[in-house]
Amino acid sequence: MNVSKHLLGWIGGAIVAGCFLVAILAPQLAPYDPIQNNLPAALQAPNGTYWVGTDELGRDVFSRLIYGSRYALTIGVFGTVIGLLGGVPWGMCAGYFGGRVETVLMRIVDIFLAFPGILLALAIISVLGTGTGNVIVAVGLFSMPTFARIAHGTVITIKEFTYVEAAVASGGSTTRILLRHVLPNSLAPLIVQASLRIATGILVAAGLSFLGLGVQPPTPEWGAMLSRGRMYVRSAPWLAIAPGICIMIMVMGFNLLGDHLRDRLDPRLRGL
């Protein structure tokens, strides 16, 4: 059982590494311009020239999938970073100071967590508008409550440890104690959640684009490609199948990696 867990972790890591490599080398790997129309070649089935076929405008689907990995990773990673930068300090302050500060801060978090994730993202994007940058911000704001909740619970436990009490007794400033003693010992669950949250961010971004509220055409974003492909699901099924498979593989990779990191970083699970 232990071997299988490690194997799945390595598979997840390989998928994630491969996705980053494809995104970085997109200009070298893509055989065609992902946004250049070629109407005479429209809706060609997969063949030796166009490996995954072409779309209704004659654009090479394979090239668009390769470039689409850039947008998926950019939104997932940077959205998660925004969530970390906003949610972790929020949760740490609530857990460390306690009392009324904790009550007010965490009730605000509870209000956001009460909304289903995709509805919260839709509400945010309806205020900010469409576009890649706004989708990143929406994913970040959508992720903040989760990171705040995890940081809050972790800090409540850590602040009772002897080394934190000793730092307080020695006159250390609150900022120094939080940054030097509390935060480093809170990283394990945050790292695990960050990996899983990237996968969630990719799904949310794809969902917004599928609904026409995310990244806009002609940008080769997987959710938007899937949305366009569903109109040709009978005559050109590869237009919907290909981006769907890419989303599934990337999300699965981050989830497998997150599960593996949880098993490795949680001392209660190391011996399993």
C-alpha positions in Angstrom: 0.0 0.0 0.0 2.8 2.4 0.9 4.5 1.6 -2.5 1.3 2.4 -4.4 1.0 5.8 -2.6 4.5 6.7 -3.5 3.9 5.6 -7.1 0.8 7.7 -7.4 2.8 10.6 -6.0 5.5 10.2 -8.5 3.0 10.0 -11.3 1.3 13.2 -10.1 4.7 14.9 -9.9 5.6 13.8 -13.4 2.3 15.1 -14.8 2.8 18.4 -13.1 6.4 18.7 -14.2 5.4 17.7 -17.8 2.7 20.4 -17.8 5.1 23.1 -16.7 7.6 21.9 -19.3 5.0 22.0 -22.1 3.9 25.5 -21.0 7.4 26.9 -20.9 8.4 25.3 -24.3 5.0 26.1 -26.0 6.6 28.2 -28.8 9.0 25.4 -29.6 6.5 22.6 -29.3 3.5 24.1 -31.1 3.7 23.4 -34.9 1.3 26.2 -35.8 0.1 29.6 -34.7 -2.7 28.9 -32.1 -4.8 31.9 -33.2 -4.1 32.0 -36.9 -7.3 31.2 -39.0 -7.0 28.8 -41.9 -10.6 28.4 -43.2 -9.8 25.9 -46.0 -8.6 23.5 -43.3 -11.6 23.9 -41.0 -12.9 20.9 -39.1 -10.4 18.4 -40.3 -10.3 15.2 -38.3 -7.0 14.2 -36.7 -4.5 13.3 -39.3 -0.8 13.3 -40.1 -0.7 17.1 -40.6 -3.0 18.1 -37.8 -2.5 15.5 -35.0 -5.6 16.5 -33.0 -7.5 18.0 -36.0 -8.6 21.6 -36.6 -11.4 23.7 -35.2 -14.2 25.6 -37.1 -11.8 28.3 -38.1 -9.1 25.9 -39.3 -6.8 26.5 -36.3 -4.6 23.6 -35.2 -6.2 22.1 -32.0 -2.9 20.6 -30.9 -1.1 23.9 -30.9 -4.0 25.5 -29.1 -3.9 22.8 -26.4 -0.2 23.4 -25.9 -0.6 27.1 -25.5 -3.7 26.5 -23.4 -1.5 24.9 -20.7 0.1 28.3 -20.1 -3.2 29.9 -19.3 -4.4 27.0 -17.1 -1.1 27.0 -15.0 -0.9 30.8 -14.9 -4.4 31.2 -13.5 -4.1 28.2 -11.1 -0.7 29.2 -9.7 -1.1 32.9 -9.5 -4.6 32.6 -8.2 -3.4 30.3 -5.5 -0.5 32.7 -4.6 -3.1 35.5 -4.2 -5.1 33.2 -2.0 -2.1 32.4 0.2 -1.0 36.0 0.5 -4.5 37.2 1.5 -5.8 34.2 3.5 -2.8 33.1 5.5 -2.2 36.5 7.3 -5.9 36.7 7.9 -6.1 33.3 9.5 -2.9 33.7 11.4 -4.0 37.0 13.0 -7.4 35.5 14.0 -5.8 32.4 15.5 -2.9 34.2 17.3 -4.9 37.1 18.9 -8.1 35.3 19.6 -11.0 37.0 21.4 -13.0 39.5 19.5 -10.4 39.7 16.7 -10.8 36.0 16.0 -14.6 36.2 16.2 -14.9 39.1 13.7 -12.3 37.8 11.2 -13.5 34.2 11.2 -17.2 35.1 10.9 -16.3 36.9 7.7 -14.5 33.8 6.5 -17.5 31.7 7.4 -19.8 34.0 5.3 -17.6 33.4 2.2 -17.3 29.7 2.9 -21.1 29.5 3.0 -21.3 30.2 -0.7 -20.7 27.3 -3.2 -17.3 27.9 -4.8 -18.4 28.4 -8.4 -21.1 30.8 -7.3 -18.6 32.9 -5.4 -16.3 32.9 -8.4 -19.2 34.0 -10.6 -20.1 36.8 -8.2 -16.6 38.1 -8.2 -16.1 37.9 -11.9 -19.4 39.7 -12.5 -18.0 42.6 -10.5 -14.5 42.6 -12.0 -15.4 41.7 -15.6 -13.9 39.1 -17.9 -10.3 38.6 -18.9 -7.3 36.6 -17.8 -6.2 39.0 -15.0 -9.7 39.2 -13.5 -10.0 35.5 -13.6 -6.7 35.2 -11.6 -8.0 37.7 -9.1 -11.4 35.9 -8.8 -9.6 32.5 -8.2 -7.4 34.2 -5.6 -10.3 35.8 -3.7 -12.2 32.5 -4.0 -9.2 30.7 -2.4 -8.6 33.1 0.5 -11.2 31.8 2.9 -9.9 28.2 2.6 -6.3 29.3 3.4 -7.5 31.5 6.2 -9.4 28.6 7.8 -6.4 26.3 7.6 -4.0 28.9 8.9 -6.3 29.7 11.8 -6.6 26.1 12.9 -2.9 25.5 12.7 -1.9 28.7 14.6 -4.3 27.9 17.4 -2.4 24.7 18.0 1.1 26.1 17.5 0.8 29.1 19.7 0.4 26.8 22.7 3.8 25.2 22.1 6.6 25.8 24.6 8.9 27.5 22.1 6.2 30.1 21.2 5.5 30.8 24.9 9.2 31.2 25.5 9.5 33.7 22.6 6.6 35.7 24.1 8.2 35.6 27.5 11.5 36.8 26.1 9.8 39.9 24.8 9.7 39.1 21.1 7.5 41.2 18.9 4.3 39.8 17.6 5.5 40.1 14.0 8.7 38.3 14.8 7.0 35.5 16.6 4.5 35.0 13.8 7.1 35.1 11.0 9.9 33.2 12.7 8.1 30.7 14.9 4.5 30.3 13.9 4.5 30.6 10.1 7.4 28.1 9.4 5.7 25.4 11.5 2.4 26.0 9.7 3.8 25.5 6.2 3.1 21.7 5.8 -0.7 21.9 5.6 -0.6 25.1 3.6 1.7 23.6 1.0 -0.6 20.6 0.7 -3.6 22.8 0.3 -1.8 25.0 -2.2 -1.2 22.1 -4.5 -4.8 21.0 -4.2 -6.0 24.5 -4.6 -4.1 24.9 -7.9 -6.2 22.1 -9.3 -9.4 23.7 -8.0 -8.3 27.0 -9.5 -7.8 25.4 -12.9 -11.3 23.9 -12.8 -12.9 27.1 -11.7 -11.1 29.1 -14.5 -12.1 26.5 -17.1 -15.7 26.6 -15.8 -15.8 30.4 -16.0 -14.4 30.3 -19.5 -16.9 27.6 -20.5 -19.7 29.9 -19.4 -18.2 32.8 -21.4 -17.2 34.7 -18.3 -13.5 33.9 -18.2 -10.7 34.1 -20.7 -12.1 35.4 -24.0 -11.6 34.2 -27.6 -9.5 33.9 -29.6 -7.2 33.1 -26.6 -6.5 29.3 -26.6 -7.9 28.5 -23.1 -9.2 25.0 -22.5 -12.5 25.9 -20.9 -13.3 28.2 -23.8 -12.2 25.6 -26.3 -14.5 23.0 -24.6 -17.4 25.5 -24.8 -16.9 26.0 -28.5 -16.4 22.3 -29.1 -19.7 21.2 -27.6 -21.4 22.8 -30.6 -19.6 20.4 -32.8 -19.8 17.3 -30.6 -21.4 15.2 -33.3 -19.6 16.3 -36.4 -16.2 17.1 -34.7 -16.0 15.4 -31.3 -12.3 16.0 -30.9 -12.9 19.7 -30.3 -14.6 18.9 -27.0 -12.8 15.7 -26.1 -9.2 17.0 -26.4 -9.5 20.0 -24.0 -11.6 18.0 -21.6 -8.8 15.3 -21.4 -6.2 18.0 -20.9 -8.1 19.6 -18.0 -8.6 16.1 -16.5 -5.0 15.2 -16.7 -3.6 18.4 -15.3 -6.1 18.5 -12.4 -5.4 14.8 -11.6 -1.7 15.5 -11.6 -2.0 18.3 -9.0 -4.4 16.2 -6.9 -2.1 13.2 -6.9 0.8 15.4 -6.0 -1.2 17.1 -3.2 -2.2 13.7 -1.7 1.4 12.6 -1.8 2.6 15.8 -0.1 0.0 15.3 2.6 1.2 11.8 3.3 4.8 12.9 3.4 4.4 16.0 5.4 1.8 14.9 8.0 3.7 13.0 10.8 0.6 11.0 11.6 0.6 9.5 8.1 4.3 8.9 7.6 4.3 5.4 9.0 1.3 4.3 7.0 
